[in-house]
C-alpha cells in the first residue's frame, strides 16, 4: 500500500489561518455558531483549512505548493466561507485526491461539531460524537442543517 504525504504534513499557513480564526472569533451575529457559545468552539476558518489540507496531497513542485497555500489562506477567510466557487474547488480537489470517493472523517470528541461541520461542507462523510449531550445536540443539528441545505437528507444514525 502506498501512501502520499498530505499538504498539512509538509506545510500549512499557520500564521495566516490563525489571523483569520482570531478575526472570526470576534464575529458574533448572524451565524449558527452563536446559537450557543460552546466553551471550546474551534473557529470554522481553521477547521475548514485543516480539513482541506489534511485531505489533499502535498504538491510536487513549488508553483503548485504556492497556489495551494494561497488557496488555503483565501479559503479560511470569513467572507469566503460561503463562496460556492471556492467550496466546489475544494470538494473537487478532495475527491480527486481520494479517487472520486468522499473520504470519511471521524471526530470522536466532537464538542460543538466544528470539524465535522466543515468536513461535511467539503463533501466528506462525517461521524462525530461527544459525551456532553449539549455538544452532541449542537453537532448533530448543525450537520443535519448542512445536509438539508445540500439536498442530501439521509437517514443516518447520529
VENHU-V298414 format. One line per field, one symbol per residue. ss: DSSP state (h for helix, s for strand, l for the rest). psi: psi as a letter, one per 30 degrees, with the letter a starting at -180 (. if undefined). burial: b if it has 24 or more other C-alpha atoms within 12 Angstrom, else e. A space follows every 10 residues. Layout:
ss->???
psi->???
burial->???
This chain:
ss->lllllshhhh lllhhhhhhh hhhhhlllll lhhhllllll lllhhhhhhh hhhhhlslll lhhhhhhhhh hhhhhllhhh lllhhhhhhh hhhhhhhlll lllsssslll lllhhhhhhh hlllssssll llhhhhhhhh hhhhhhhhhl llllllll
psi->kkkkkleffe lkieeeeeee eeeeffjhkg kfffekjkfh kkkeeeeeee eefffllklf leeeeeeeee eeeeffkefg fgjeeeeeee eeeeeefhhg kklkkkjfif bfgeeeeeee fgglkkkllk ekfeeeeeee eeeeeeeeff ghkljkk.
burial->eeeeebbbee bbbeeebbeb beebbeeeee ebbeeeebee bbbbbbbbbb bbbbbbbbbe eeeebeebbe bbbbbbbbee beeeebbeeb bebbbebeee ebbebebeeb bbbbbbbbbb bbbbbbbbbe eeeebbebbb bbbbebbeee eeeeeeee
